Amino acid sequence: MARPKRQEARRAALIEATYAAGRTHGLRSLSLTDVAAQAGLSRGAILYYYEDLDALLVEAHGAGVERFCDARDATIAGIADPRDRLGAAIDAGLPSGPDDALMSLLYEFDVLAGNSALHDELVQTLYLRQRQTYTGIFAAGREAQVFTAGLPDEQLAMTFVALEDAYGLHIVGGNALMTVPTAAAAMRAVAQQLGCPTSST
């Protein structure tokens, strides 16, 4: 019973090493040697768990999508008021800053999607989960009669996913003119103008 647990832990550690090495070298120039050096292992040790670098990247991509979406959904799950839930969703959907390794890698994975059907599927999965989170919030706010948006919930959700991704890309790209507070404030202002306040107070 201990062996599968050790293998699971080693795979998780390799995924973390992939995030760190990818942040340093960029996914397009990343090699198994880079990941091995980051993990303190040999290339052969990594190949024991993964067929090649592509297999490791696909698993890292999938794990990143789940981590981002699950963490945000867990954050907003215990918030009753849709207005507060929307504010929390906006905050949780933006990178923590330019050094947010996971978010930086998720944006880079978007580039790989054009070369891999698996990556393309994961990019679509992330988008659908982002949209689902916002759609649920807008629907709840409309039902509670605290949101008065003229746009359908699906279009609202698409708009906020687009804002989230656009601002997030500037943040992890190191654009000094786009900070996390600036992006969050802009999204909250858009929500307010569309009839969806982000705070119950």
Phi and psi restraints in degrees (value plus and minus 20) as a CYANA .aco file:
   2 ALA   PHI     -92.4   -52.4
   2 ALA   PSI     -53.0   -13.0
   3 ARG   PHI     -80.6   -40.6
   3 ARG   PSI     -69.4   -29.4
   4 PRO   PHI     -77.8   -37.8
   4 PRO   PSI     -56.1   -16.1
   5 LYS   PHI     -86.8   -46.8
   5 LYS   PSI     -59.6   -19.6
   6 ARG   PHI     -85.3   -45.3
   6 ARG   PSI     -60.3   -20.3
   7 GLN   PHI     -85.3   -45.3
   7 GLN   PSI     -59.6   -19.6
   8 GLU   PHI     -83.7   -43.7
   8 GLU   PSI     -61.7   -21.7
   9 ALA   PHI     -85.5   -45.5
   9 ALA   PSI     -60.2   -20.2
  10 ARG   PHI     -86.6   -46.6
  10 ARG   PSI     -59.9   -19.9
  11 ARG   PHI     -82.2   -42.2
  11 ARG   PSI     -62.3   -22.3
  12 ALA   PHI     -82.5   -42.5
  12 ALA   PSI     -60.1   -20.1
  13 ALA   PHI     -86.4   -46.4
  13 ALA   PSI     -56.9   -16.9
  14 LEU   PHI     -88.0   -48.0
  14 LEU   PSI     -55.3   -15.3
  15 ILE   PHI     -85.2   -45.2
  15 ILE   PSI     -62.6   -22.6
  16 GLU   PHI     -82.7   -42.7
  16 GLU   PSI     -60.0   -20.0
  17 ALA   PHI     -85.1   -45.1
  17 ALA   PSI     -54.9   -14.9
  18 THR   PHI     -85.0   -45.0
  18 THR   PSI     -62.2   -22.2
  19 TYR   PHI     -80.2   -40.2
  19 TYR   PSI     -67.5   -27.5
  20 ALA   PHI     -86.3   -46.3
  20 ALA   PSI     -65.3   -25.3
  21 ALA   PHI     -88.0   -48.0
  21 ALA   PSI     -56.2   -16.2
  22 GLY   PHI     -85.0   -45.0
  22 GLY   PSI     -57.7   -17.7
  23 ARG   PHI     -84.5   -44.5
  23 ARG   PSI     -56.2   -16.2
  24 THR   PHI     -96.8   -56.8
  24 THR   PSI     -64.6   -24.6
  25 HIS   PHI    -122.6   -82.6
  25 HIS   PSI     -38.8     1.2
  26 GLY   PHI      65.3   105.3
  26 GLY   PSI     121.3   161.3
  27 LEU   PHI     -85.0   -45.0
  27 LEU   PSI     -54.5   -14.5
  28 ARG   PHI     -90.1   -50.1
  28 ARG   PSI     -42.2    -2.2
  29 SER   PHI    -133.1   -93.1
  29 SER   PSI     -12.6    27.4
  30 LEU   PHI     -89.2   -49.2
  30 LEU   PSI     121.5   161.5
  31 SER   PHI    -147.3  -107.3
  31 SER   PSI     143.2   183.2
  32 LEU   PHI     -80.5   -40.5
  32 LEU   PSI     -53.2   -13.2
  33 THR   PHI     -81.9   -41.9
  33 THR   PSI     -59.8   -19.8
  34 ASP   PHI     -82.6   -42.6
  34 ASP   PSI     -65.1   -25.1
  35 VAL   PHI     -85.8   -45.8
  35 VAL   PSI     -61.8   -21.8
  36 ALA   PHI     -81.1   -41.1
  36 ALA   PSI     -63.8   -23.8
  37 ALA   PHI     -82.7   -42.7
  37 ALA   PSI     -61.0   -21.0
  38 GLN   PHI     -84.5   -44.5
  38 GLN   PSI     -57.9   -17.9
  39 ALA   PHI    -105.2   -65.2
  39 ALA   PSI     -30.2     9.8
  40 GLY   PHI      52.7    92.7
  40 GLY   PSI      13.0    53.0
  41 LEU   PHI    -148.1  -108.1
  41 LEU   PSI     153.8   193.8
  42 SER   PHI    -110.0   -70.0
  42 SER   PSI     142.1   182.1
  43 ARG   PHI     -78.7   -38.7
  43 ARG   PSI     -59.4   -19.4
  44 GLY   PHI     -81.2   -41.2
  44 GLY   PSI     -55.5   -15.5
  45 ALA   PHI     -85.2   -45.2
  45 ALA   PSI     -57.1   -17.1
  46 ILE   PHI     -89.2   -49.2
  46 ILE   PSI     -59.3   -19.3
  47 LEU   PHI     -88.3   -48.3
  47 LEU   PSI     -33.8     6.2
  48 TYR   PHI     -88.6   -48.6
  48 TYR   PSI     -51.4   -11.4
  49 TYR   PHI    -119.4   -79.4
  49 TYR   PSI     -48.7    -8.7
  50 TYR   PHI    -152.3  -112.3
  50 TYR   PSI     121.2   161.2
  51 GLU   PHI     -82.6   -42.6
  51 GLU   PSI     -59.8   -19.8
  52 ASP   PHI    -182.1  -142.1
  52 ASP   PSI    -196.7  -156.7
  53 LEU   PHI     -82.0   -42.0
  53 LEU   PSI     -59.5   -19.5
  54 ASP   PHI     -79.1   -39.1
  54 ASP   PSI     -61.8   -21.8
  55 ALA   PHI     -83.4   -43.4
  55 ALA   PSI     -60.1   -20.1
  56 LEU   PHI     -86.1   -46.1
  56 LEU   PSI     -61.2   -21.2
  57 LEU   PHI     -85.9   -45.9
  57 LEU   PSI     -58.5   -18.5
  58 VAL   PHI     -83.5   -43.5
  58 VAL   PSI     -63.2   -23.2
  59 GLU   PHI     -87.8   -47.8
  59 GLU   PSI     -58.6   -18.6
  60 ALA   PHI     -84.6   -44.6
  60 ALA   PSI     -59.1   -19.1
  61 HIS   PHI     -83.0   -43.0
  61 HIS   PSI     -69.6   -29.6
  62 GLY   PHI     -81.4   -41.4
  62 GLY   PSI     -60.9   -20.9
  63 ALA   PHI     -85.5   -45.5
  63 ALA   PSI     -56.8   -16.8
  64 GLY   PHI     -87.0   -47.0
  64 GLY   PSI     -60.8   -20.8
  65 VAL   PHI     -81.0   -41.0
  65 VAL   PSI     -67.0   -27.0
  66 GLU   PHI     -83.2   -43.2
  66 GLU   PSI     -62.7   -22.7
  67 ARG   PHI     -83.0   -43.0
  67 ARG   PSI     -66.5   -26.5
  68 PHE   PHI     -82.7   -42.7
  68 PHE   PSI     -70.5   -30.5
  69 CYS   PHI     -89.8   -49.8
  69 CYS   PSI     -64.0   -24.0
  70 ASP   PHI     -84.7   -44.7
  70 ASP   PSI     -59.7   -19.7
  71 ALA   PHI     -84.6   -44.6
  71 ALA   PSI     -62.5   -22.5
  72 ARG   PHI     -87.7   -47.7
  72 ARG   PSI     -64.8   -24.8
  73 ASP   PHI     -81.5   -41.5
  73 ASP   PSI     -56.4   -16.4
  74 ALA   PHI     -87.9   -47.9
  74 ALA   PSI     -55.9   -15.9
  75 THR   PHI     -83.6   -43.6
  75 THR   PSI     -62.7   -22.7
  76 ILE   PHI    -109.8   -69.8
  76 ILE   PSI     -31.4     8.6
  77 ALA   PHI     -79.8   -39.8
  77 ALA   PSI     -56.0   -16.0
  78 GLY   PHI    -112.2   -72.2
  78 GLY   PSI     -10.1    29.9
  79 ILE   PHI    -120.6   -80.6
  79 ILE   PSI      98.0   138.0
  80 ALA   PHI     -98.1   -58.1
  80 ALA   PSI     -65.9   -25.9
  81 ASP   PHI     -97.7   -57.7
  81 ASP   PSI     104.6   144.6
  82 PRO   PHI     -77.9   -37.9
  82 PRO   PSI     -49.0    -9.0
  83 ARG   PHI     -86.9   -46.9
  83 ARG   PSI     -66.4   -26.4
  84 ASP   PHI     -87.9   -47.9
  84 ASP   PSI     -53.9   -13.9
  85 ARG   PHI     -84.3   -44.3
  85 ARG   PSI     -60.8   -20.8
  86 LEU   PHI     -83.9   -43.9
  86 LEU   PSI     -63.7   -23.7
  87 GLY   PHI     -81.0   -41.0
  87 GLY   PSI     -61.6   -21.6
  88 ALA   PHI     -87.2   -47.2
  88 ALA   PSI     -57.3   -17.3
  89 ALA   PHI     -85.0   -45.0
  89 ALA   PSI     -60.6   -20.6
  90 ILE   PHI     -81.9   -41.9
  90 ILE   PSI     -68.5   -28.5
  91 ASP   PHI     -81.9   -41.9
  91 ASP   PSI     -63.2   -23.2
  92 ALA   PHI     -94.4   -54.4
  92 ALA   PSI     -39.3     0.7
  93 GLY   PHI    -106.3   -66.3
  93 GLY   PSI     -32.4     7.6
  94 LEU   PHI    -113.5   -73.5
  94 LEU   PSI     132.1   172.1
  95 PRO   PHI     -80.5   -40.5
  95 PRO   PSI     137.1   177.1
  96 SER   PHI     -94.8   -54.8
  96 SER   PSI     -37.8     2.2
  97 GLY   PHI     143.4   183.4
  97 GLY   PSI    -194.3  -154.3
  98 PRO   PHI     -81.4   -41.4
  98 PRO   PSI     -43.4    -3.4
  99 ASP   PHI    -115.9   -75.9
  99 ASP   PSI      -5.3    34.7
 100 ASP   PHI     -92.8   -52.8
 100 ASP   PSI      77.8   117.8
 101 ALA   PHI     -83.8   -43.8
 101 ALA   PSI     -62.3   -22.3
 102 LEU   PHI     -83.6   -43.6
 102 LEU   PSI     -69.0   -29.0
 103 MET   PHI     -84.8   -44.8
 103 MET   PSI     -58.6   -18.6
 104 SER   PHI     -80.1   -40.1
 104 SER   PSI     -63.2   -23.2
 105 LEU   PHI     -88.4   -48.4
 105 LEU   PSI     -57.0   -17.0
 106 LEU   PHI     -82.1   -42.1
 106 LEU   PSI     -57.9   -17.9
 107 TYR   PHI     -87.7   -47.7
 107 TYR   PSI     -58.4   -18.4
 108 GLU   PHI     -87.1   -47.1
 108 GLU   PSI     -53.9   -13.9
 109 PHE   PHI     -81.7   -41.7
 109 PHE   PSI     -48.4    -8.4
 110 ASP   PHI     -77.3   -37.3
 110 ASP   PSI     -56.3   -16.3
 111 VAL   PHI     -88.4   -48.4
 111 VAL   PSI     -58.5   -18.5
 112 LEU   PHI     -89.0   -49.0
 112 LEU   PSI     -40.3    -0.3
 113 ALA   PHI     -77.1   -37.1
 113 ALA   PSI     -53.1   -13.1
 114 GLY   PHI     -88.3   -48.3
 114 GLY   PSI     -35.5     4.5
 115 ASN   PHI    -128.3   -88.3
 115 ASN   PSI     -20.1    19.9
 116 SER   PHI    -168.7  -128.7
 116 SER   PSI     107.6   147.6
 117 ALA   PHI     -84.4   -44.4
 117 ALA   PSI     -54.4   -14.4
 118 LEU   PHI     -88.0   -48.0
 118 LEU   PSI     -64.0   -24.0
 119 HIS   PHI     -84.8   -44.8
 119 HIS   PSI     -59.1   -19.1
 120 ASP   PHI     -80.4   -40.4
 120 ASP   PSI     -61.3   -21.3
 121 GLU   PHI     -84.6   -44.6
 121 GLU   PSI     -58.9   -18.9
 122 LEU   PHI     -90.5   -50.5
 122 LEU   PSI     -56.5   -16.5
 123 VAL   PHI     -82.1   -42.1
 123 VAL   PSI     -62.6   -22.6
 124 GLN   PHI     -86.8   -46.8
 124 GLN   PSI     -57.1   -17.1
 125 THR   PHI     -81.5   -41.5
 125 THR   PSI     -64.1   -24.1
 126 LEU   PHI     -81.6   -41.6
 126 LEU   PSI     -66.3   -26.3
 127 TYR   PHI     -80.2   -40.2
 127 TYR   PSI     -65.1   -25.1
 128 LEU   PHI     -84.4   -44.4
 128 LEU   PSI     -57.4   -17.4
 129 ARG   PHI     -91.7   -51.7
 129 ARG   PSI     -58.3   -18.3
 130 GLN   PHI     -78.9   -38.9
 130 GLN   PSI     -68.6   -28.6
 131 ARG   PHI     -84.0   -44.0
 131 ARG   PSI     -59.5   -19.5
 132 GLN   PHI     -82.6   -42.6
 132 GLN   PSI     -61.2   -21.2
 133 THR   PHI     -80.3   -40.3
 133 THR   PSI     -69.3   -29.3
 134 TYR   PHI     -88.9   -48.9
 134 TYR   PSI     -59.1   -19.1
 135 THR   PHI     -79.6   -39.6
 135 THR   PSI     -62.8   -22.8
 136 GLY   PHI     -82.3   -42.3
 136 GLY   PSI     -59.2   -19.2
 137 ILE   PHI     -87.1   -47.1
 137 ILE   PSI     -66.1   -26.1
 138 PHE   PHI     -84.3   -44.3
 138 PHE   PSI     -59.2   -19.2
 139 ALA   PHI     -84.1   -44.1
 139 ALA   PSI     -61.0   -21.0
 140 ALA   PHI     -86.2   -46.2
 140 ALA   PSI     -59.0   -19.0
 141 GLY   PHI     -87.8   -47.8
 141 GLY   PSI     -56.6   -16.6
 142 ARG   PHI     -88.1   -48.1
 142 ARG   PSI     -61.3   -21.3
 143 GLU   PHI     -85.1   -45.1
 143 GLU   PSI     -56.5   -16.5
 144 ALA   PHI    -101.0   -61.0
 144 ALA   PSI     -23.6    16.4
 145 GLN   PHI      43.3    83.3
 145 GLN   PSI      13.2    53.2
 146 VAL   PHI    -128.6   -88.6
 146 VAL   PSI     -30.2     9.8
 147 PHE   PHI    -133.9   -93.9
 147 PHE   PSI     118.0   158.0
 148 THR   PHI    -148.1  -108.1
 148 THR   PSI      12.1    52.1
 149 ALA   PHI     -83.6   -43.6
 149 ALA   PSI     123.6   163.6
 150 GLY   PHI    -105.6   -65.6
 150 GLY   PSI     -34.5     5.5
 151 LEU   PHI    -107.9   -67.9
 151 LEU   PSI     130.9   170.9
 152 PRO   PHI     -84.1   -44.1
 152 PRO   PSI     135.5   175.5
 153 ASP   PHI     -78.1   -38.1
 153 ASP   PSI     -59.6   -19.6
 154 GLU   PHI     -82.8   -42.8
 154 GLU   PSI     -61.7   -21.7
 155 GLN   PHI     -89.8   -49.8
 155 GLN   PSI     -56.9   -16.9
 156 LEU   PHI     -80.3   -40.3
 156 LEU   PSI     -66.0   -26.0
 157 ALA   PHI     -82.1   -42.1
 157 ALA   PSI     -64.7   -24.7
 158 MET   PHI     -79.4   -39.4
 158 MET   PSI     -60.2   -20.2
 159 THR   PHI     -83.9   -43.9
 159 THR   PSI     -62.0   -22.0
 160 PHE   PHI     -95.6   -55.6
 160 PHE   PSI     -50.7   -10.7
 161 VAL   PHI     -84.9   -44.9
 161 VAL   PSI     -62.0   -22.0
 162 ALA   PHI     -83.5   -43.5
 162 ALA   PSI     -63.4   -23.4
 163 LEU   PHI     -83.7   -43.7
 163 LEU   PSI     -65.5   -25.5
 164 GLU   PHI     -77.1   -37.1
 164 GLU   PSI     -67.9   -27.9
 165 ASP   PHI     -89.1   -49.1
 165 ASP   PSI     -60.9   -20.9
 166 ALA   PHI     -86.1   -46.1
 166 ALA   PSI     -68.6   -28.6
 167 TYR   PHI     -84.5   -44.5
 167 TYR   PSI     -61.3   -21.3
 168 GLY   PHI     -81.5   -41.5
 168 GLY   PSI     -58.7   -18.7
 169 LEU   PHI     -84.0   -44.0
 169 LEU   PSI     -60.1   -20.1
 170 HIS   PHI     -85.2   -45.2
 170 HIS   PSI     -58.9   -18.9
 171 ILE   PHI     -84.8   -44.8
 171 ILE   PSI     -72.4   -32.4
 172 VAL   PHI     -92.0   -52.0
 172 VAL   PSI     -40.4    -0.4
 173 GLY   PHI     -96.6   -56.6
 173 GLY   PSI     -26.5    13.5
 174 GLY   PHI      65.0   105.0
 174 GLY   PSI      -1.9    38.1
 175 ASN   PHI     -87.8   -47.8
 175 ASN   PSI      89.3   129.3
 176 ALA   PHI     -85.2   -45.2
 176 ALA   PSI     -37.7     2.3
 177 LEU   PHI    -102.9   -62.9
 177 LEU   PSI     -30.3     9.7
 178 MET   PHI    -141.3  -101.3
 178 MET   PSI      81.4   121.4
 179 THR   PHI    -119.9   -79.9
 179 THR   PSI     147.0   187.0
 180 VAL   PHI     -82.0   -42.0
 180 VAL   PSI     -67.6   -27.6
 181 PRO   PHI     -80.8   -40.8
 181 PRO   PSI     -57.1   -17.1
 182 THR   PHI     -83.6   -43.6
 182 THR   PSI     -65.3   -25.3
 183 ALA   PHI     -85.1   -45.1
 183 ALA   PSI     -64.4   -24.4
 184 ALA   PHI     -83.3   -43.3
 184 ALA   PSI     -61.5   -21.5
 185 ALA   PHI     -85.0   -45.0
 185 ALA   PSI     -59.3   -19.3
 186 ALA   PHI     -85.0   -45.0
 186 ALA   PSI     -63.1   -23.1
 187 MET   PHI     -86.1   -46.1
 187 MET   PSI     -58.9   -18.9
 188 ARG   PHI     -85.5   -45.5
 188 ARG   PSI     -57.0   -17.0
 189 ALA   PHI     -86.9   -46.9
 189 ALA   PSI     -61.0   -21.0
 190 VAL   PHI     -81.9   -41.9
 190 VAL   PSI     -64.7   -24.7
 191 ALA   PHI     -79.5   -39.5
 191 ALA   PSI     -62.6   -22.6
 192 GLN   PHI     -81.6   -41.6
 192 GLN   PSI     -65.0   -25.0
 193 GLN   PHI     -86.0   -46.0
 193 GLN   PSI     -47.6    -7.6
 194 LEU   PHI    -107.5   -67.5
 194 LEU   PSI     -16.9    23.1
 195 GLY   PHI      69.1   109.1
 195 GLY   PSI       0.9    40.9
 196 CYS   PHI    -148.1  -108.1
 196 CYS   PSI      59.3    99.3
 197 PRO   PHI     -80.7   -40.7
 197 PRO   PSI     129.7   169.7
 198 THR   PHI    -124.3   -84.3
 198 THR   PSI      -5.9    34.1
 199 SER   PHI    -170.3  -130.3
 199 SER   PSI     121.9   161.9
 200 SER   PHI    -105.4   -65.4
 200 SER   PSI     -24.2    15.8
